[in-house]
Each structure stands twice: as C-alpha cells, then as structure tokens.
C-alpha cells in the first residue's frame, strides 16, 4: 500500500481483525456482484469504499424513475443509462482506485461460469429465482462462496453458501429449483426502501469478512429481518443429502 491508501483505509487497519494484511487482501480481491439494483447498490458502494481491487457488476437493465426510491447507485442524471454504467460512474466518484468492470448483460451460461470462476466472492443481488439458481449452480461448480440476499415489502433475508466447507448447504438446499415458486417482484408488491439498504450492506460485510478471513460468516444460517417489527431471526440450515445441485459435490 502507498501512503494515500494507508491513510484512506486507516480505520480498517486499526482493527486487529483486519490490520494491514486484511486490507491488502481486500485490495487484491475480485468480487462479482450480480444485480445493480436495490441490493447491489449499497453492497457495491461499501465494497468500493472498502477498497476491493476489482468489482465486476452485471445487470442488463437500464435506470428507470421508479428505481430511484431505493437504488442509491443511480440518480435522475442516470435515467436511460444502463445500470452498470450508472454504477460505474458513481463508484468511480466514490473511490477512483477501484477497478470497475461493468457487464450490461444478464449473465448466463459460459459467461456466468467464467465470471464466477474468476471471482473470489460472488454476491447475488438479483431479483428472480432463475438467476439465483443459475448463480448458485456456478458457485457450487467452482467452489466460490456465495453471499445471497433478498428483500420485498418490509422483509429481508441474507445468507452465505460456501461449498468450501464440506457440510455446508447451497441455495438449492433451501429453495429447491424443482419446487414451483412464484417470483415476487418490487414492481408488483413494493419494497420499503431502507430494507434493501440493510440487506445489501450485510452482504457487503459478509463478503469482506470472507475476503479477510475474519469472524464467523452466515454460512449455515439464514438471517431474516421483519422490518415492520424491526426484529431479526436466525435459522440454522443444513445440506440436503438429496440436493440435485450439491449432493454429489
């Protein structure tokens, strides 16, 4: 680290759990964020502020006026832009030292595999089950830790699925793809703006802890937030021995 970085990240370095070695790990990390909307906005902003070396942002959507109530990466000046380009501009202003790789596509197939394999940590900040399951399968194949978040109405949830741990579950163990599940979207059901901020920020925190190697992650636990009552619940998760994605891994 140079003198500017030592000063910029000094409040991290003062933490004995992070120190210089942990901050160096952050600076050298490559993180894939799938989705640059409500969850991806706070997650990407805190990852960039913390100094993650390379942030890959994947989202095929453009910025719409209805996004601005909660998607804090974007502003009225971004209307009509691709979300990843809007995000790149915001994150560059926040921390120009971070390399931002915008992918204005919905990642799938070989492209998804390639990006997951190259990442140290993957954040699923998407809003549909098809993408969540595709990202999970790629993370299982390449043994990459997955930080998964979701939010709707006043409710949020977040967990870590880390198949580097032999007994750890994957996303499919919790929500089997074979079961019929209806996508519940903000456009139809609404979402309380701060809820995505809370969940996305936790995703960033879990990703940074995984990069640094400090603390205890949410692997094997699902954290649930009831925003109306402002109550948290933690549910233990176990691997499904019959899981079609991770049982044979």
C-alpha positions in Angstrom: 0.0 0.0 0.0 1.1 3.5 -0.7 0.8 6.4 1.8 -2.6 7.5 0.3 -4.0 4.0 0.8 -2.6 3.7 4.3 -4.5 6.9 5.2 -7.7 6.1 3.2 -8.1 2.7 4.8 -6.6 3.6 8.2 -9.8 2.9 10.1 -9.8 -0.7 8.8 -6.1 -1.1 9.5 -6.7 -0.1 13.1 -8.9 -3.1 13.6 -6.8 -6.0 14.8 -9.1 -8.5 12.9 -8.2 -6.7 9.6 -4.8 -4.9 10.1 -2.6 -4.3 7.0 -2.7 -7.9 5.9 -6.5 -7.9 5.8 -6.7 -4.6 3.9 -4.1 -6.0 1.4 -6.4 -8.9 0.8 -9.3 -6.5 0.1 -7.2 -4.5 -2.3 -6.3 -7.7 -4.2 -9.8 -9.2 -4.3 -12.1 -9.6 -7.2 -15.8 -9.6 -6.4 -18.7 -10.3 -8.7 -22.0 -8.5 -7.9 -25.0 -9.9 -9.9 -27.6 -7.1 -9.9 -27.0 -3.3 -9.7 -30.4 -2.5 -8.2 -31.7 -2.2 -4.6 -29.4 -4.7 -3.0 -26.5 -4.3 -5.4 -26.4 -0.5 -4.8 -25.4 -0.5 -1.1 -23.4 -3.7 -1.5 -21.2 -2.3 -4.3 -20.8 1.1 -2.6 -19.5 -0.3 0.6 -17.2 -2.8 -1.3 -15.8 0.1 -3.4 -15.4 2.3 -0.3 -13.5 -0.5 1.4 -11.1 -0.8 -1.5 -12.0 -4.1 -3.2 -9.5 -4.2 -6.1 -11.9 -5.3 -8.8 -15.6 -5.0 -8.8 -17.5 -6.8 -11.6 -21.1 -5.6 -11.9 -23.5 -7.5 -14.0 -27.0 -6.2 -14.8 -28.9 -6.0 -18.1 -31.4 -3.3 -17.1 -31.5 0.5 -17.6 -32.2 3.1 -14.9 -35.9 3.9 -14.6 -37.5 6.7 -12.4 -39.2 4.0 -10.2 -35.7 2.7 -9.3 -34.6 5.9 -7.6 -36.7 5.4 -4.4 -34.2 2.7 -3.2 -31.4 2.1 -5.8 -28.9 4.6 -4.4 -26.2 4.0 -7.1 -28.4 5.9 -9.5 -29.8 9.4 -9.8 -32.1 11.4 -12.2 -29.0 12.1 -14.3 -28.7 8.3 -14.9 -32.2 7.9 -16.3 -32.0 5.8 -19.5 -28.4 4.7 -18.9 -27.5 1.1 -18.3 -27.5 0.4 -14.6 -23.9 -0.8 -14.7 -22.7 2.3 -16.5 -24.5 4.5 -14.0 -23.0 2.4 -11.2 -19.5 2.7 -12.7 -19.7 6.5 -12.7 -21.0 6.6 -9.1 -18.4 4.1 -7.8 -15.6 5.9 -9.6 -16.5 9.1 -7.8 -16.6 7.2 -4.5 -13.3 5.5 -4.9 -11.3 6.0 -8.2 -8.7 3.5 -7.0 -11.2 0.6 -7.5 -11.3 -1.1 -11.0 -15.0 -1.4 -12.1 -15.9 -3.9 -14.8 -19.5 -3.2 -16.0 -21.3 -6.0 -17.8 -24.5 -4.7 -19.3 -26.0 -8.2 -19.7 -27.9 -10.8 -17.8 -25.1 -13.3 -17.0 -25.8 -16.8 -18.0 -24.2 -19.9 -19.5 -20.5 -19.9 -20.2 -20.2 -16.1 -19.4 -21.6 -16.7 -15.9 -19.2 -19.6 -15.4 -16.3 -17.6 -16.5 -17.0 -14.7 -14.2 -17.8 -16.9 -11.2 -14.6 -18.9 -11.7 -12.6 -15.6 -11.8 -14.1 -14.2 -8.6 -13.0 -14.6 -5.0 -16.6 -13.9 -3.7 -19.9 -13.7 -5.5 -22.9 -11.6 -4.4 -26.3 -12.5 -5.6 -28.2 -9.2 -5.6 -30.7 -10.3 -8.3 -34.5 -10.2 -8.1 -35.6 -13.5 -9.7 -35.3 -17.2 -8.9 -33.9 -18.2 -12.3 -30.8 -16.0 -11.9 -30.4 -17.0 -8.2 -30.4 -20.7 -9.1 -28.0 -20.2 -12.1 -25.6 -18.2 -9.9 -25.8 -20.9 -7.2 -25.0 -23.7 -9.6 -22.0 -21.9 -10.9 -20.7 -21.2 -7.4 -21.1 -24.8 -6.5 -19.2 -25.9 -9.6 -16.3 -23.5 -9.0 -16.3 -23.7 -5.2 -16.9 -19.9 -4.8 -18.5 -18.5 -1.7 -22.0 -17.0 -2.5 -23.5 -14.2 -0.5 -27.2 -14.3 -1.2 -29.7 -11.6 -0.3 -33.4 -10.8 -1.0 -35.9 -8.2 0.1 -39.6 -7.5 -0.6 -42.2 -5.4 1.2 -40.8 -4.9 4.7 -39.0 -8.3 4.8 -35.4 -9.2 4.0 -33.2 -12.2 4.2 -29.5 -12.9 3.8 -27.2 -16.0 4.0 -23.8 -17.3 2.8 -23.5 -20.5 0.9 -19.8 -21.7 1.0 -19.2 -25.1 -0.6 -15.6 -24.9 0.5 -17.0 -26.3 3.7 -17.9 -30.0 3.1 -21.1 -29.9 5.2 -22.3 -26.5 4.0 -25.7 -26.2 2.2 -26.2 -24.5 -1.1 -29.0 -22.1 -2.1 -30.9 -25.0 -3.8 -30.9 -26.9 -0.5 -33.0 -24.0 0.9 -35.1 -23.3 -2.1 -35.2 -26.3 -4.4 -35.4 -25.3 -8.0 -37.8 -28.2 -8.7 -40.5 -26.7 -6.5 -42.8 -24.3 -8.1 -42.0 -20.8 -6.8 -43.6 -17.5 -7.9 -41.2 -14.6 -8.3 -42.4 -11.8 -6.1 -41.1 -8.5 -7.5 -40.9 -5.0 -6.2 -42.8 -3.7 -9.3 -45.8 -5.6 -8.1 -45.6 -5.9 -4.3 -43.5 -2.9 -3.4 -40.5 -2.7 -1.1 -39.6 -0.4 1.9 -36.5 1.5 0.7 -34.3 1.0 3.8 -34.8 -2.7 3.8 -32.7 -3.2 0.6 -30.1 -1.0 2.2 -29.9 -3.1 5.3 -29.7 -6.4 3.5 -27.2 -5.2 0.8 -25.0 -3.7 3.5 -24.9 -7.0 5.3 -24.0 -8.7 2.0 -21.0 -6.4 1.7 -20.0 -7.1 5.3 -20.1 -10.8 4.8 -18.2 -10.6 1.5 -15.4 -8.5 3.2 -15.2 -10.9 6.1 -14.8 -13.8 3.7 -12.0 -12.0 1.8 -10.2 -11.1 5.0 -10.9 -14.4 6.7 -12.2 -12.9 10.0 -15.1 -13.6 12.2 -17.9 -16.1 11.6 -19.9 -16.0 8.4 -23.6 -16.6 7.8 -22.7 -20.0 6.2 -25.3 -22.5 7.5 -27.5 -19.7 8.8 -30.4 -17.7 7.2 -30.8 -14.3 8.8 -34.4 -13.0 8.5 -35.5 -9.4 9.0 -39.1 -8.3 9.8 -38.7 -4.6 9.1 -42.2 -3.6 10.4 -41.5 -5.1 13.9 -37.7 -4.5 13.5 -36.9 -8.0 14.6 -34.3 -10.4 13.5 -34.4 -14.2 13.4 -31.6 -16.6 12.7 -32.5 -20.1 11.2 -30.0 -22.9 11.0 -29.5 -24.5 7.6 -28.2 -28.0 6.8 -27.2 -29.6 3.5 -30.0 -31.6 1.8 -28.5 -35.0 1.1 -30.8 -35.3 -1.9 -30.0 -31.8 -3.3 -29.7 -32.1 -7.1 -27.0 -29.4 -7.2 -24.6 -30.0 -4.3 -25.3 -33.6 -3.0 -22.7 -35.2 -5.3 -20.0 -32.5 -4.7 
